[in-house]
Amino acid sequence: MIRNFLAILFACCLLSEAAAQDLTIATVTRPPFSMVVDGKDTGFSLQLWQEIAAKLGRPYQVVRHDSFADMLDSVKDGTADVAIANISITAGRELEMDFSQPIFASGLQIMVHPQAGGGASMWSAILSWDLLLAVLGAFALLLAGGMLMWHFEKRAQDYFNKPLRQAIFPSFWWALNLVVNGGFEERMPRSIFGRIFGVLLVISSLFIVSFFVAHITAAMTVEAINGSVSSINDLYGKRVGTIEGSTAQVFMDARELRSEGSPDLAALIEKFETNQLDAVVFDAPVLAYYVNTSGAGLAELTGSVFKGENYGIALPTNSALREEINQVLLSLREDGTYADIYREWFGENP
């Protein structure tokens, strides 16, 4: 009986020691959910965890990982008791770990460079190679037509009766007036071949002008379409970036939308700021925080939030903490603490 009492006492001591042991909280830098400011760990998720830990009466230490994958791996192998940041709850991750109830409703959004207005699109179209080639082609046709008329008319009237070198511009000017004005009455062709060729030029000029205007319109329309991004469908053919292994990359892979993965948020932002990427697809609140802080004037969000998802607290499979954390989360929502933290970081009610 004494032996049984000692065994129970020893077990209680072990349980007491385990309860007093600091919890290991894994995280990764993802403003505004988790970051370091003035050497202090802060952010929406970490402030929420601080309240949870206070309710649980459990001390903890924060371990900041370099990548999102490393953070999740620490939960899978049990080296971390909890992982918290902007961790999306997905079916695939649920197979490898447990999650608390949702702590934040989020989704994906597109970030682009500040999109130019119509004037910039017009200049981009005017300076495009397609339009430049069309202009050069039109000049070549006008010059060829004018010189051919010079060949027919150089003996019939004084306007064209000039040496080749001197006749180049007057002949080009005649052809240009013919196309633009539909005729050049002061310099009406007088030779038989000149009159025949003049009639052909007048008729063909209608098609030349129509083709030229249509080409300009098409170039400006295409430029406007290519330069505007308002939804995920506008990203095909563009340089799109996200973070490797993120739910954004999984989503784009499923839509066969090619994307360039970065190991972390800092590397992704650097590529975007150095114009290596046309757009970034990632978690809407993370992108919104960047756009409203360090990315002000360098980026903007476009389109609405899509592929809604929830963030949760990740725990090792069958963790005893899961139920306790869920109970505390419910109490924080009921007493208004959660709403206060949410307003502090996002300026609005949850």
C-alpha positions in Angstrom: 0.0 0.0 0.0 2.9 2.3 0.8 4.4 1.4 -2.5 1.2 2.4 -4.3 1.1 5.7 -2.4 4.6 6.5 -3.4 3.9 5.7 -7.0 0.9 8.0 -7.1 2.9 10.7 -5.4 5.7 10.3 -7.9 3.2 10.5 -10.8 1.7 13.7 -9.4 5.1 15.3 -9.2 5.8 14.4 -12.8 2.5 15.9 -13.9 3.1 19.0 -11.8 6.6 19.4 -13.4 5.2 18.9 -16.9 2.5 21.5 -16.2 5.0 24.0 -15.1 7.3 23.5 -18.1 7.3 26.3 -20.6 5.3 25.6 -23.8 7.3 26.0 -27.0 5.4 28.3 -29.4 6.6 28.1 -33.0 6.0 31.1 -35.3 7.3 32.8 -38.5 7.5 36.4 -39.5 4.2 37.4 -41.2 3.1 40.9 -40.4 0.7 41.8 -39.0 0.1 38.4 -37.5 3.6 37.7 -36.2 6.7 40.0 -36.3 9.5 41.5 -34.2 9.2 45.2 -33.3 12.0 46.7 -31.2 13.2 43.3 -30.3 9.8 42.2 -29.0 7.6 39.4 -30.5 4.3 41.0 -31.4 1.4 40.8 -33.9 -2.2 39.9 -33.9 -1.7 36.1 -33.5 1.0 36.5 -30.8 -1.1 39.0 -28.8 -4.0 36.6 -29.0 -1.8 33.8 -27.8 -0.6 35.9 -24.9 -4.2 36.1 -23.7 -4.7 32.4 -24.2 -1.6 31.5 -22.3 -2.6 33.9 -19.4 -6.0 32.1 -19.2 -4.3 28.7 -19.3 -1.7 29.8 -16.7 1.1 28.3 -18.8 4.4 30.0 -19.4 5.8 29.8 -22.9 8.8 30.6 -25.1 8.6 31.8 -28.7 10.7 30.1 -31.3 10.8 32.1 -34.5 11.5 30.0 -37.6 13.0 31.2 -40.9 10.3 29.5 -43.1 6.7 28.6 -42.8 7.5 24.9 -43.6 10.0 24.7 -40.8 7.4 26.1 -38.4 4.9 23.4 -39.4 7.5 20.7 -39.3 8.3 21.5 -35.7 4.6 20.8 -34.9 4.6 17.6 -36.9 7.7 16.2 -35.1 6.5 17.4 -31.7 9.4 19.8 -31.0 6.8 22.6 -30.7 3.7 22.5 -28.6 1.9 25.1 -30.6 2.4 27.0 -33.9 0.7 30.3 -34.5 0.9 32.9 -37.3 -1.4 33.0 -40.3 -1.8 29.2 -40.6 -4.6 28.2 -43.0 -6.7 25.3 -41.9 -6.6 22.8 -44.8 -7.6 19.2 -45.3 -4.0 18.2 -46.1 -2.6 19.8 -43.0 -5.3 18.3 -40.9 -4.0 14.9 -41.8 -0.6 15.7 -40.2 -1.6 17.9 -37.3 -4.5 19.2 -35.2 -6.0 22.7 -35.3 -7.8 24.8 -32.9 -11.1 26.4 -33.9 -10.6 29.3 -36.4 -9.0 32.4 -35.0 -9.2 34.6 -38.2 -11.3 34.6 -41.4 -9.1 35.3 -44.4 -8.7 34.7 -48.1 -6.4 35.3 -51.0 -5.9 38.6 -52.9 -3.8 40.0 -55.8 -1.2 42.7 -55.3 0.2 44.6 -58.3 2.3 47.6 -59.0 0.2 50.8 -59.2 -1.8 50.5 -62.3 -1.5 53.4 -64.8 -4.6 55.2 -66.0 -5.8 55.5 -69.6 -3.2 58.0 -70.6 -0.3 55.7 -69.7 -2.0 52.9 -71.6 -2.4 55.1 -74.7 1.3 56.1 -74.6 2.3 52.4 -74.1 0.3 51.5 -77.2 1.7 54.4 -79.2 5.3 53.4 -78.3 4.7 49.7 -78.9 6.7 47.8 -81.6 3.6 46.7 -83.4 2.4 50.2 -83.9 5.9 51.4 -84.8 6.1 48.8 -87.6 2.6 49.8 -88.8 3.7 53.4 -89.0 6.9 52.6 -90.8 4.9 50.4 -93.2 2.5 53.2 -94.0 5.4 55.6 -94.7 7.0 53.1 -97.0 3.7 52.7 -98.9 3.2 56.4 -99.2 6.8 56.9 -100.4 6.5 54.1 -102.9 3.2 55.5 -104.2 4.5 59.0 -104.5 7.7 57.9 -106.4 5.6 55.8 -108.8 3.5 58.8 -109.5 6.7 60.8 -110.1 7.8 58.3 -112.6 4.4 58.6 -114.5 4.1 62.4 -114.2 7.7 63.8 -114.3 7.3 64.7 -118.0 3.6 65.8 -117.8 3.8 68.6 -115.2 6.3 70.8 -113.5 5.5 69.7 -109.9 7.0 66.2 -110.6 9.6 67.4 -113.2 12.6 67.2 -110.8 15.6 65.0 -110.4 15.1 61.9 -108.2 16.7 63.3 -105.1 14.7 66.5 -105.3 11.5 64.7 -106.1 11.4 62.4 -103.0 9.6 64.7 -100.6 7.2 66.4 -103.1 6.2 63.0 -104.3 5.7 61.7 -100.7 3.7 64.9 -99.8 1.5 64.4 -102.8 0.7 60.8 -101.8 0.1 61.8 -98.2 -2.4 64.5 -99.2 -4.1 62.1 -101.5 -4.6 59.5 -98.7 -5.5 62.1 -95.9 -7.7 64.4 -98.0 -9.0 62.0 -100.6 -7.3 64.0 -103.4 -4.8 66.6 -104.5 -6.8 68.8 -107.0 -3.9 71.2 -107.6 -1.7 68.4 -108.8 -4.2 66.2 -110.7 -2.4 63.5 -112.7 -2.2 64.3 -116.5 -0.7 61.2 -118.0 -2.8 58.2 -118.8 -0.9 55.9 -116.5 -0.8 58.6 -113.8 -4.6 59.0 -113.9 -5.1 55.3 -113.7 -2.7 55.0 -110.8 -4.3 58.0 -109.1 -7.7 56.4 -109.2 -6.3 53.2 -107.7 -4.6 55.2 -105.0 -7.8 57.0 -104.0 -9.7 53.8 -103.8 -7.0 51.9 -101.9 -6.5 54.9 -99.5 -9.9 54.1 -98.0 -8.7 50.7 -97.0 -5.2 51.9 -95.9 -6.7 54.5 -93.5 -9.2 52.1 -92.2 -6.5 49.5 -91.6 -4.2 52.0 -89.9 -7.0 53.3 -87.5 -8.1 49.7 -86.7 -4.5 48.7 -85.9 -4.1 51.7 -83.5 -7.4 50.9 -81.8 -6.5 47.2 -81.5 -3.0 48.0 -80.1 -4.5 50.3 -77.5 -7.2 47.8 -76.6 -4.7 45.0 -76.2 -2.3 47.2 -74.1 -5.2 48.2 -71.9 -6.2 44.6 -71.4 -2.7 43.4 -70.7 -1.9 46.3 -68.4 -5.0 45.8 -66.2 -5.3 43.1 -63.6 -8.6 42.8 -61.7 -9.0 39.0 -61.2 -7.1 35.7 -61.1 -8.0 35.2 -64.8 -6.0 38.3 -65.8 -2.8 36.7 -64.4 -2.2 34.2 -67.2 0.9 35.1 -69.1 2.2 37.4 -66.4 5.0 36.9 -63.9 3.2 35.9 -60.7 4.8 35.2 -57.3 3.8 33.7 -54.1 5.4 31.7 -51.2 6.5 28.1 -51.8 4.1 25.5 -50.3 1.4 28.2 -49.4 -2.3 27.7 -50.0 -1.9 30.4 -52.7 0.5 28.3 -54.7 -1.7 25.2 -54.3 -4.6 27.2 -55.6 -2.7 28.5 -58.6 -1.2 25.1 -59.4 -4.8 23.7 -59.5 -5.7 26.3 -62.1 -2.5 25.7 -64.1 -1.4 29.2 -63.5 2.4 29.3 -63.4 3.8 31.0 -60.4 7.3 31.7 -59.0 7.7 30.5 -55.4 9.8 32.3 -52.8 11.0 30.8 -49.5 9.6 33.6 -47.3 7.7 36.8 -47.4 10.8 39.0 -47.4 12.2 37.4 -50.5 8.8 37.6 -52.2 8.5 41.3 -51.5 12.0 42.0 -52.7 11.3 40.4 -56.0 8.1 42.4 -56.3 9.8 45.7 -55.4 12.7 45.1 -57.9 10.1 44.5 -60.7 10.9 40.8 -61.1 7.2 40.1 -60.6 4.1 41.6 -62.2 1.8 40.5 -59.4 1.7 38.7 -56.1 -1.0 36.3 -54.9 -1.1 35.7 -51.2 -3.1 36.1 -48.0 -5.2 39.2 -48.2 -4.5 40.7 -44.7 -0.7 40.2 -45.1 -0.7 42.0 -48.4 -3.0 44.7 -47.1 -0.6 45.4 -44.2 2.3 45.7 -46.6 0.4 48.0 -48.9 -0.7 50.3 -46.1 2.8 50.4 -44.4 6.2 50.0 -46.1 4.6 49.3 -49.5 2.6 52.5 -49.7 2.9 54.0 -53.2 4.8 50.9 -54.4 1.9 48.5 -54.6 -1.9 48.2 -54.5 -4.5 45.5 -54.1 -6.8 44.7 -57.0 -10.0 42.7 -57.2 -11.8 41.2 -54.3 -10.8 38.6 -51.8 -11.2 35.0 -53.2 -10.8 31.5 -51.9 -11.9 32.2 -48.4 -10.0 30.3 -45.7 -9.6 30.3 -41.9 -6.5 30.6 -39.8 -6.1 28.4 -36.8 -3.6 27.4 -34.1 -1.6 24.3 -35.1 -0.9 21.5 -32.6 0.6 18.1 -32.7 -1.9 15.3 -33.4 -3.9 14.3 -30.4 -2.5 17.2 -28.3 -4.1 17.6 -24.9 -3.9 21.4 -25.3 -6.4 21.5 -28.1 -9.5 21.3 -26.0 -8.2 23.8 -23.4 -7.2 26.3 -26.2 -10.7 26.0 -27.8 -12.4 26.7 -24.5 -10.2 29.8 -23.9 -10.9 31.0 -27.4 -14.6 30.8 -26.8 -14.3 32.7 -23.6 -12.2 35.4 -25.3 -14.8 35.9 -27.9 -17.6 36.0 -25.3 -15.9 38.6 -23.1 -14.9 40.9 -26.0 -11.1 40.4 -25.6 -10.9 38.9 -29.1 -12.7 41.8 -30.6 -10.5 44.3 -28.8 -7.3 42.7 -30.2 -8.9 42.5 -33.7 -9.7 46.2 -33.7 -6.3 47.1 -32.4 -4.6 45.5 -35.4 -7.1 45.9 -38.2 -9.1 49.0 -37.2 -12.5 47.3 -37.5 -14.8 44.8 -35.8 -14.3 41.1 -36.6 
